């Protein structure tokens, strides 16, 4: 097991009322597993993903990554865990518009600071971009790339620091079926080659076919 969430609760205040989004969620993920999380809008899928990735504090409960409670330490320590051990792939890419593809991919390693040689970081970034089929697009900025190409850059960025877990929030939500299928193929290939652990939240039924396991959420609970 690589990741475990225990008794996760999360509420938000909305228009003066308390909206409870997660209601005692428990989840275990094995190393090298592709886990798909599905359910209707408002079920709490994305909120769960954000808590698993250390982006949003739970009101109650614990999240363990490699047996380390990611919410037990300081915000600085949690930020370091996010950078070094967790990769994120979002629906809207979140690429920096003024940076080229390779510069966007280099950022996590530069922020980490463990590898001081910028040339080495650039070489590794090129290797990752080449692996996902973007060798000829590395100097292009996001506005010069298609949606599918931008999502590939986002995948490369997520993989740059060799994370233990990659969290994917609707990774094909902005793509047509052809580009969506290409992204699925890339994720499966990464899982098979690198034993990459993937947790995927999506309405795309195709992810259930590539997942090792699928869990269903409704009204803030796993059903």
Secondary structure, 3 states (H helix, E strand, C coil): CCEEEEEEEEEEEECCEEEEEEEEEEEEECCCCEEEEEECCCCCHHHHHHHHCCCCCCCEEEEEECCEECCCCCHHHHHHHHHHHEEEEECCCCCCCCCEHHHHHHHHHHHHCCCCCHHHHHHHHHHHHHHCCCHHHCCCEHHHCCHHHHHHHHHHHHHCCCCCEEEEECCCCCCCHHHHHHHHHHHHHHHHHHCCEEEEECCCCHHHHHCCEEEEEECCEEC
